Amino acid sequence: MRKLLSICILVLFFSAWSENITLVEADYSSLTLPRIMYQGGNDNARPAALRSLLAQVTRRTSIEVNREPIALNISDPNLFHHPFVYMGGDEAFDSFPEKDLKVLRHYLSYGGFLFIDDNSAEADSEFDASVRSLVSALFPQNPLQKISRSHSIFRSFYLLNSVSGRSIIKPYLEGISIKGRTVLVYSSNDQGGAWSRSKLGQWNHEVIAGGHRQRQFSIRLGVNIIMYALTLDYKKDMVHLPIILERLRRYNPK
């Protein structure tokens, strides 16, 4: 797995390296998931979310991880050492200053991936409004779009035909793509709340409506998102696509 990840990243970044562009680098033998800190609001609404997800990644895949997530400001130069960053919250937050927008835009444009998670479990939440304002300032010509179920993110590890979470506010993910690569994914469904588990092994938050099955699909989606951020479209093989779609229909009926 480690060799596969290294090959994929080398292929992805070859042309950019030839232009001496500063890119996102990482030691994939020890995956760390940073949490983005920001002003205003609540940037750590689900403190156990990333640690819990990393435990699931260790259990379900061969990726070696650093179990303890870290917190970073956008301006921290260590941001570019990580291919994946998480931003969660459940309240409105302050607008990012232009210098931070520039850094984040650079990070996403040259290899980075951002997952934004609305932890409020509310439709049209204040956090949601702040996220949409942020994305509009970040990519004014490239608005959030619904992510198609045919996207590689739904088959990067598990074959999924639905979008889950602690509370299913929207039955889809939204995202931003640049030159065919999805660089930002946004969930309104509090994925972190579904992932969060105490150190004693107990779930920290009840899943609304769907119970254990809904939580498991949320965990699988989290693993898929990480795998997509690391490997992109390496499974997007058109020869096998019809078979994959048929399996999705068969094992995930509506």
Residue pairs with C-beta under 8 A, 6 or more apart in sequence:
1 61
1 62
1 63
2 28
2 29
2 62
2 63
2 64
4 231
4 234
5 28
5 63
5 230
5 231
6 28
8 230
8 231
8 232
8 234
9 28
9 83
9 111
9 230
12 111
12 232
13 23
13 111
16 23
16 110
16 111
17 23
21 110
22 80
22 106
22 110
23 80
23 110
23 111
24 80
24 81
24 82
24 83
24 107
24 110
24 111
24 112
25 80
25 81
26 81
26 82
26 83
28 63
28 83
28 230
29 64
30 64
30 65
30 66
31 54
31 57
31 63
31 64
31 65
31 66
31 84
31 226
31 230
32 65
32 66
32 68
32 69
32 70
32 82
33 50
33 53
33 54
33 69
33 82
33 84
33 85
33 86
33 226
34 69
34 70
34 71
34 72
34 78
34 79
34 82
34 84
34 85
34 86
35 43
35 44
35 50
35 69
35 70
35 71
35 72
35 85
35 86
35 87
35 88
36 43
36 71
36 72
36 73
36 74
36 85
36 86
36 87
36 114
37 43
37 71
37 72
37 73
38 74
38 87
38 89
38 93
38 94
38 96
39 93
39 94
40 91
40 92
40 93
40 94
41 89
41 90
41 91
41 92
41 93
41 94
41 127
41 130
42 89
42 90
42 91
43 71
43 87
43 88
43 89
43 93
44 71
44 88
45 88
45 89
45 90
45 91
45 119
45 120
45 192
46 88
46 117
46 119
46 190
46 192
46 193
46 195
46 196
46 204
46 205
47 196
48 195
48 196
48 197
48 198
48 204
49 86
49 88
49 117
49 191
49 192
49 193
49 195
49 196
50 69
50 86
50 192
50 195
51 67
51 68
51 69
52 195
52 196
52 197
53 195
53 219
53 222
53 223
53 226
54 65
54 66
54 67
54 69
55 67
55 197
56 195
56 219
56 222
56 223
57 63
57 65
57 223
57 226
58 64
58 65
58 67
60 157
60 223
61 157
61 223
61 227
63 226
63 230
69 86
72 78
72 79
72 82
72 85
74 96
74 100
74 103
74 104
75 99
75 100
75 103
79 85
79 103
79 107
79 112
80 107
80 112
82 112
83 111
83 112
83 113
83 229
83 230
84 112
84 113
84 115
84 226
84 229
84 230
85 107
85 112
85 113
85 114
85 115
86 114
86 115
86 117
86 192
87 114
87 115
87 116
87 117
88 116
88 117
88 118
88 119
88 192
89 117
89 118
89 119
89 120
89 127
89 130
90 118
90 119
90 120
90 125
90 127
91 120
91 126
91 127
92 126
92 127
92 129
92 130
93 127
93 130
95 130
95 133
95 134
95 137
96 104
96 134
96 137
96 138
101 137
101 138
104 114
104 138
105 138
105 139
107 114
108 114
108 138
108 176
108 178
108 183
108 184
109 178
109 183
112 183
113 182
113 183
113 184
113 185
113 228
113 229
114 183
114 184
114 185
115 184
115 185
115 186
115 187
115 225
115 229
116 131
116 184
116 185
116 186
116 187
117 186
117 187
117 190
117 191
117 192
118 125
118 127
118 128
118 131
118 169
118 186
118 187
118 188
118 189
118 190
119 127
119 190
119 192
119 193
120 126
120 127
120 128
120 190
121 166
121 167
121 169
121 189
121 190
121 193
121 208
122 128
122 169
123 169
123 188
125 188
128 188
131 186
132 144
135 143
135 144
135 176
135 184
135 186
136 143
138 176
139 176
142 176
142 177
142 178
144 174
144 175
144 176
144 186
145 174
145 175
145 176
145 177
146 172
146 173
146 174
147 153
147 172
147 173
147 174
147 175
147 182
147 185
149 161
149 248
150 245
151 182
152 228
152 232
152 233
152 235
152 236
153 173
153 182
153 185
153 224
153 225
153 228
154 160
154 161
154 224
154 248
155 224
155 235
155 244
155 248
156 224
156 225
156 227
156 228
156 231
156 235
157 220
157 223
157 224
157 227
158 220
158 221
158 223
158 224
159 244
159 247
159 248
159 251
159 252
160 217
160 220
160 221
160 224
160 248
160 252
161 248
161 249
161 251
161 252
162 171
162 217
162 252
163 170
163 171
163 172
163 173
163 187
163 189
163 221
164 189
164 191
164 194
164 210
164 214
164 215
164 217
164 218
164 220
164 221
165 187
165 188
165 189
165 190
165 191
165 193
165 194
165 214
165 218
165 221
166 189
166 190
166 191
166 192
166 193
166 194
166 205
166 206
166 207
166 208
166 215
166 218
167 189
167 190
167 193
167 207
167 208
167 209
168 189
168 208
168 209
168 210
168 214
169 188
169 189
169 190
170 188
170 189
173 185
173 186
173 187
174 185
174 186
174 187
174 188
175 182
175 183
175 184
175 185
175 186
176 182
176 183
176 184
177 183
181 232
182 228
185 225
189 218
190 205
191 218
191 221
191 222
193 204
193 205
194 205
194 207
194 214
194 215
194 218
194 219
195 218
195 219
195 222
196 203
196 204
196 205
197 203
197 204
198 204
203 215
207 214
207 215
207 218
210 217
